[in-house]
Amino acid sequence: MAAPLAKHDVFQAIADPTRRSLLKLLSNQEMPVTAICKHFPITRTAVSKHLRVLSEAGLVKERKVGRETRYKLEPTPLVELKDWLQYFELFWENKLGALGRFLESNDSNSENGQ
């Protein structure tokens, strides 16, 4: 039997800048919602909704400690993003190499008075 699909994929989850900030914040430590809210100029409800999207994408794990829920980063799903971006590094490297060659040729032309 296949594992259930996440409700949100990693790409959808990190598309929002607030969720990216949440991931950064949670990368250092596990935190309860009340502490997380202090870092954002949005309501607790809005923070909870963002955390739910991240949780449904598998990017954060939650656990109950007494009456509070604590959240922490689960970086494993980010491997999908890393792998996708790694494919495009080839294009970036080619463009940067071409730019470097262009700049070097312009420098040598200006040194030769051209």
N, C-alpha and C positions, 0 to 999 in steps of 0.2 A: 504494500500500500504506500503511495507517495505521500510525502510530507505536505501539509496544507500550505497553500501559497500565502505569502504576506499580503495584507490588504493594500499596502503602499510599497512601491519599490524604492530602492536606495536613491535613485535619481530624483524621484518626486520628493522624497523626504528632505534631501539636501538643497532642493531648489530655493527654499525660503531662507533668507539671511538670518532670521531669528532662530530657526532650527540649527543652522550652521553654528551660530553663537552658543546655543545650548550644548551642542556636541563639544565645542571647545571647553566650555565651562565644566562639563561633566568628565572631561578627559583626565582631569587631575584628581578628582575625588567623587565619592558617592555623596549625593545631597538630597535632602527632603525638598518638597515643593516650596515650602515657606522660605527656605534659604535661597532657592533658585529665583524666586519672584523678586527678591531684593536687587537682582542684577539687571532687571528689565523694566522698561517704562510701560508695561502692559498689565492687564488684569491677571489675577490668579487663574481665572477660567481660561483666558487665552494661552497662558503658559501651559496649563494642563492639556489643552487641545494640541499644542505643538508637541508636547511629550508623548501624547497618544499616537500621533503620526509617526514619530521616531520609534516608538515601541512597536507599532504595527509593521514597520520596515525592518525590525530586528536590530536597530542601531542603539537602543538603550534597553537596559534590563531594569526591572523594578522589583523591589522586595518590601514586604511589610515589616516594620519594626515597631511593635506596639500599635499605636493608632496612626502612625504616619507611614507614608510610602516614600521610599528612598529610590533614587535613580542613579544609574551609572552608565558610562559609555560601554557599548559592546562593539568593538572595532571590526570584528570579523566580516560583516557585510560590506565594509569599505573596500575589501579586496576586489570585489566586482568593479567598483569605480576605478580603482588603481589599474586593474587589467585593461579596462576600456581606454583609459587615458594613455596607458603605455603604448598602445598601438599608434596613437597620434604623435608620440614623441619623435618618431622617425621624420614626420613632416616638419616639426619644429626644428629639429637638428639640421635638416636639409636647408630650410629657410635661413637659419642663423649662419650656417656655413656659407651660403651664397652671399649673405649680407657682409660677412667678414671678408670674403674674397673681393667683393665690390669696393669696400672701404679701403682695403690694402691696395687695390689697383688705382684708386683715386689718389691715395697718398703718394704712390710712386710717380704718378703722372704730374702731380703738383711739385714734387721735388725736382723733376726733370724739366720744369718750366712749361709743361703742356697744359 
